[in-house]
Amino acid sequence: MFKSKTHHFQDHALKYVEGLFKSPKGRATCYFMGHTLEGNDGQHLNHLLTQSPWDHFKLFELIQRRSTQLLRKHKQPTYLLIDEVGFRKKGTSSACVAKQYLGSIGASDNGQVAVSAAVSASTFYCPLDIKLFMPQHWETDLDRRLKTAIPPSEKHHSKTEMAQQMILRLYKKLHRPKYVVFDSLYGANVDLLYNLMQEKIPFVGGTKKSYRIYLKKPQWILPSKKGITGPKFFRKKPDQNSLQLQDYLKTLTRKNFKWIKLRQGTKGYIHAHFHLTKVWVLHKLTNTFLPLQLLVRKDLDGVIYYSLCFSNSNATLKQLARAQGQRVFVERIFEEGKNILGMGDYQTRSWKGFHRHMALCSLSLLFLMEQKILLGLSIGRVTAYQIHELIMASINSLSSMDLIIQKLTKQIPKYQNQILNQLKIVT
């Protein structure tokens, strides 16, 4: 069926680009920007990010509303994704810059870190909120706060606290997504897990191999003293020993894992081995044991992922596995944002400028998601990089447009043939 549509690709691509730049709405947008940002002076863009009277909070709200509408029409389970993103910076003048761990390079360096929330469904994804993390020493640094225009109401919060605030604010707005998905930075924080369980918010949270679990529900007991002269115990302890996840993995065999198809990639379906079991985790603040499910994922390259899961219903192994697999789309958001949209190329130092830049990048990622959905109905699966090439060709010169269309005409059937060949092997 895909091949029969391929010869229509040129017509669809041309109509698509024409619709972007020749529609009345498009002309109105170009007219507005052309008269607001006259010329090519970089100061106009700086004015847009720092002084222009618009609210990035409201733009994020519009992005949340629009992305929810699009994905609900797509009729696929939606997921709320939480992660952080780092940007290397030179100097000490940018808002909340400090030496801290940057996931983008996998090490500590001078830079800014932001906590983000995104939505995904099937292979579509879009950021919903991005907020700058404030290191603790910045809260009392009045001089730098003044220079970077950080509002007095903004205080230091840990990344897990920021993530919790985002989840509680966005969960209902997204009409209760299937699961909230996050990595081990958040999944290893038992307070966050406890608070989400209290709110009955289902989650699949990554955790570390050194994390300790109980395989049976523990009971608090007062140990008896050893011998007649032994010390007397006054503090209760669990009646069983906890176990590290990496040690639990050693007790499993191949029979304890199930081969599950996660999703369709450009080179075929992505599979992995999964294991699911019930465990208990100690929440020290309340001295209670949280009943959770442990999901272990083993990829073909030997990489192991551990996740702690909570669900309001009897979730199946396949449902939890597919939820865990949605984490890859957070990486795609930052990859496309930085490589295509210049997410990390901002030149503003202020608090407001940073968040406005991120809001505009999020708006662009929403645009890419919407075009993927629309083009997918007519010509098949299209990547953000292919859409970017189409747009750049239309801006630079019409002669290069033909070359881009020829290139994409060859690429899309190629990917489809890879998918079909993989399907034949699996079935």
Secondary structure by P-SEA (a helix, b strand, c coil): cccccccaaaaaaaaaaaaacccaaaaaaaaaaaaacccccaaaaaaaaccccccaaaaaaaaaaaaaaaaaaaccbbbbbbbbbbbbbcccccccccccccccccccccbbbbbbccccccccccccbbbbbbccccccaaaaaaaacccccbbbbcaaaaaaaaaaacccccccccbbbbcccccccaaaaaaaaaacbbbbbbbcccbbbbccbbbbbbccccccccccccbbbbcbbbbcaaaaaaacccccbbbbbcccccccbbbbbbbbbbbccccccccbbbbbbbbbbbcccbbbbbbbbbbcccccaaaaaaaaacaaaaaaaaaaaaacccccccccccaaaaaaaaaaaaaaaaaaaaaaaaaaaccccccaaaaaaaaaaaaccccaaaaaaaaaaaaaaaaaaaaaaaaaaac
